[in-house]
Amino acid sequence: MNKPITVDEAIKKGQRMLNYPVQCILLLMLGIGFYAGTQKLASPRILLLGFVLAIVLPWLYWSIMVTKWRLWPLMWSGMSMNSKKELCRNDLSGARAVFLK
């Protein structure tokens, strides 16, 4: 049987699913670009492309994963209706209309 989840657990899962990987992708891409630039391993055009990708890739990851996170509490049968409403009041999910149905 699924144990009920709290709003705090949903928020923590959202942070683990969204914020931490985005930060890692961003820092990794910037670090690689900085290293390649200081070691003269890539042309300026390639470095510019790398810095653009350092913005685009984390944003793309976040865009996909935020949708999965928004749907995750809905599919979790152990989450009570009060918890779903509390998520809506905090406007953390962006799926207010779906939660209230």
C-alpha positions, 0 to 999 in steps of 0.5 A, a space after each residue: 500500500 502506498 503511504 500518503 505523501 505530504 506537501 513538504 515531501 512533494 516540494 523536496 522531490 521537486 527540488 531533487 528532480 528539477 533544481 539540482 540536475 539543472 544546476 549540475 548541467 549548467 555548471 558542467 557546461 560552463 566548466 567545460 567551456 571555461 576549461 576549453 577556452 583557457 586551454 585553447 582547445 576550441 575556437 571562439 565560435 565553438 566556445 560561444 555555442 557551448 555557452 549558449 548550450 549551457 543555457 539551453 540544455 538546463 532550460 530544456 531539461 527543466 521544461 520537460 521535468 517540471 511537467 513530470 513533477 506536476 503530474 507526479 502527485 496526481 498519479 500518486 494515489 496516497 496523496 490526500 485531497 487536502 494535500 493537493 489543495 495545499 499544493 494549489 494554494 502554494 501555487 507550486 504545481 501550476 496545475 490548479 484546475 486539475 487538482 481541484 477536480 
